[in-house]
């Protein structure tokens, strides 16, 4: 049974923070693998921020 927050604000906060942290983590792991750690972590952070805000905007536009 997946975790489901009780209100939309909590769901949006968890989604935004999850995508930002996920992007940062993936960027850091890719940076360790290809030996460009600081640059890849920053790129992953920005990709996570963009994805998080896209998901947030999509949730706000489709919510009734």
PyMOL commands that set and color helices and strands:
alter all, ss='L'
color gray80, all
select helices_A, chain A and resi 8-34+37-62
alter helices_A, ss='H'
color red, helices_A
deselect
rebuild
show_as cartoon
